[in-house]
Amino acid sequence: MIIDDERFMRQALRLAGESAVLDEVPVGALLVDSGGNILAGAGNLTVAAHDPTGHAEIRVLRQAAVRLSNYRLPGTTMYVTLEPCAMCAAAMIHARVDRLVFGAADPKTGAIVSRYRIGSDGRLNHVLQVTGGILAEECGRILRDFFLKRRRNILDL
């Protein structure tokens, strides 16, 4: 499974890169069914869309739900380059995503293992199977590079 996890995470990283080009925080997500078919993929699009819910995970859940004509997405795995926030974690629970695979941990707002344990603390009616740290270095690097560039641009003003 690790080989598939890495393959799908590389695709999520590509989507994160597309968001970076748009000057969006570079997070990419992919939803895959139990047969390994990609149902949806997206990067962050909050700034350009003027949408506070435009996180990659939310966009992917919306696309997949429309594609499958169902807001429930059992048997799926979400791949995301950064540990999801509380909003995205709750949406995955509501959609009944079976498994979450993330790259870099988010010590500030991560709601899966870093700050909260949404989906695995037994408090909700659905449990997420979680695998973290897949291509963590690459996933963290794209974020660090993005914010370093942003800070340099601010200092150059």
N, C-alpha and C positions, 0 to 999 in steps of 0.2 A: 504493500500500500504506500510506502514512503516514496517509491519511484513515481507513482501517480500523483501523490501529494506535491512533490517537487515540480512535476510537469505542469500541473494546474496552477501552482503558485507562480511559476514563471509567466504564465499567461496573465495572471492577476497583476504581476509586476509590470507587464507591458501596458496594461490598462492604466495603472498608476502613472506611468510615464506619459501617457496621453493627457492625463489630467494636469501634470506638471507643465506641459507645453501650453496649456490654457491658463496657467498661473493659478491653478486650483491646488489645494493640498493633495499631494500625490498618494492617494490611496486607491487601490483597485480591488475589485471583487468579482467573483465568478460563482455561479450556482450550477452544480453538476448533479444529475440524477444517479440512481443506483447502478445504471448500466454504463456510467462514464460519459454520458452525453451532456454537453454543455447546454444548459437551458437559457442562461443569460449571463452577460458580463457588462461591467460598467466601471467607470472611475468616478471620483468625486465631481460634483457639478453644483456647488452651492453658490458660489460668487456669481458666475455668469447667468445662472438661472434665477438668482435672487430667491433661493429656496433653502431655508435652514434645515430641511429634511433631505437635501440632495446628496446625502452620503452615498458612497458606492454601494453599500449593502442594501440600503433602502431602494435605490434605483434598480438593483438586481432583483430584489423580491417583487417589486412592482412588475417588471418585465416578465418574470417567470410566471407570476400569477395570471397575467393576461394571456400569456402563451398557452398555459394549461387550463385556462378558464376556471381557476380555483384559487382561493386565497390560502388554502392549506397546501403545503409543499412537503408532505412526508416522503421519506426515502431520499432526501437530498442532502448534499454537502455544500456548505458555503466556504469558499476560499477567499480570504481577505488578507491584504498585506500588513494591516495594522490591527491589533486587538480592538474589537468593537467597543463603542461607547454604550452607555445605558440605553439610549434610544434604539440603536441598531440591535443590541442584544434582545431587548424586549420584543422587537418586531420579528426576530428569528424565532423566539419562543411562540409568539402568536401564530406564525406561519407553520409551526411544527417542523422546522428544519431539524433533521436528525443529527447532523454532525457539523462542527465548525473547525476549520483549520486556519490558523492565523500565523503570520510571519513574526513581526516585531511586537513585543509587549509595549503597552502604553502606560507608563507609571503614573501619568497625570489623570487620565480619564478612562483608562481601560476598565471595562465592566465585567470581564470574564474571569480574570485571575489577578489583576493588579490592584484595583481599588474595590471591586465588588466581585461577587461570584454568581452573577445572574445566569441561570440555566443549570447550575450544578449545586446550588445550596439546598435544594429540596423544598424551597418555599413556593415554587410555582407548579402548575399542572403539567409541565413538560420539562424534560431533562435533555440538555445538549451534551453530546459526546464531544470532547474538546481535545484537539491536538495543537499545541503551540510551538513556536520556534522553527517552523519550516522556512528555510532560506532567510532566517532572521537577520543575518548580517546584510544581505542585499536589500531586504525590505526596510531596515533601519537606515541604510546608507542613502536611499533615494529621498527619504524624509530629511535627514541631516543636511544633505546637499541642497535641497530645496530651501530650507530655512536659513542656511548659511548664505545662499545667494540673495534671499529676501533681505536679510540683515545688511549685507554689503550694499544693496541697492538703496536702502534707507540711509545708510551712512554717506552715500555718494550724493544725496540730494542737497 
